[in-house]
Structure formats: structure tokens, C-alpha cells
């Protein structure tokens, strides 16, 4: 029993270290969670009816703008859908053309359709604050 409790304690410590999570509001005021999951950053918005928008990118690209992340690099998305619908995707990280203090994380489909609703938009100051806390 003592070993089990020790293992449980180590598990919770490891989870706290490897899966750090931050809650914030997107640029359009929707609640959002940014989670460090190993070598990846998972940005997730929960929408109505159990639908989500989730973007997964390598942590090294989190503070980059004007770049893309290929599926080979670990780019994944699920846009306005059920969580199990996630698939490999090209993710574009771009500045908002009208407000350069906002950065969009867009799926390939959203980028080519020029449909900004199909992505997650965060303020640069929030991205920088999270990156600083995660020591990226």
C-alpha cells in the first residue's frame, strides 16, 4: 500500500511538471486552455454542445508568427467538431491584419478558405506570458 501511495504521489508530481495548463480568454472572449503536453502545446476552445476547436503544435513554434507547422512536425487540429475528430493538419500561425497584437492559430482549411472563425486567436501578450512561465 505504501508503494502505491508513493507511486500515486510521483504520478501527480510528474503530471504537474509535464502537463502544465493555463486558462485564458481568446481575442473574441471565448474561454481557452493552453496546455504543455510533452513537446507539444495544445490550444483548446470549448464550444457549445460538446464541440471544440483544438490546435496542437510543437512547443518550439508557439511564439512564432508568420510560419506554418506541417503534420509531419506534429500539427493537428479539430475545428468546431467533436474531440475524437482530431487529425494531422497544416497549422498556420499568423498575425491579424487589422490588429497586430493578435495572433491566429489556423487550420489549413481555415487558412485557404480565409475563414478566421475556424481558428483560435490569442493576444501576443498572453502568448508571451505563457511562454515565459513555460520557459520556452
TACORBEL-V853839 format. One record per backbone hydrogen bond with DSSP energy under -1.0 kcal/mol. CO is the residue of the C=O (numbers start at 1). NH is the residue of the N-H. E is the energy in kcal/mol with one decimal. If there is no record, write none. Layout:
# TACORBEL-V853839
co;nh;e
CO;NH;E
CO;NH;E
This chain:
# TACORBEL-V853839
co;nh;e
1;5;-2.3
2;6;-2.2
3;7;-2.7
4;8;-2.6
5;9;-2.3
6;10;-2.4
7;11;-2.6
8;12;-2.2
9;13;-2.0
10;14;-2.8
11;15;-2.6
12;16;-2.2
13;17;-1.9
14;18;-2.9
15;19;-2.2
18;38;-1.5
20;36;-3.3
22;34;-3.0
24;32;-2.7
26;29;-2.0
30;26;-2.6
32;24;-2.6
33;44;-2.8
34;22;-2.6
35;42;-2.8
37;40;-1.4
39;59;-2.5
40;37;-3.3
41;57;-2.3
42;35;-2.6
43;55;-2.7
44;33;-2.6
45;53;-2.3
51;47;-3.2
52;81;-2.1
53;45;-3.0
54;78;-1.9
55;43;-3.0
56;76;-1.9
57;41;-3.2
58;61;-1.8
61;64;-1.4
67;93;-2.9
69;91;-2.8
70;75;-2.3
75;89;-2.4
76;56;-2.4
77;87;-2.0
78;54;-2.8
81;52;-3.1
82;85;-2.1
83;86;-1.3
87;77;-2.3
91;69;-2.9
92;106;-3.0
93;66;-1.9
93;67;-1.6
94;104;-3.8
99;102;-1.7
101;124;-2.8
102;96;-2.5
103;122;-2.7
104;94;-2.2
105;120;-2.1
106;92;-2.9
107;111;-2.3
108;112;-2.4
109;113;-2.2
110;115;-2.4
115;118;-1.6
120;105;-3.0
121;27;-3.2
122;103;-3.3
123;127;-2.0
124;128;-2.9
125;129;-2.0
126;130;-2.4
127;131;-2.7
128;132;-2.3
129;133;-2.1
130;134;-2.4
131;136;-2.6
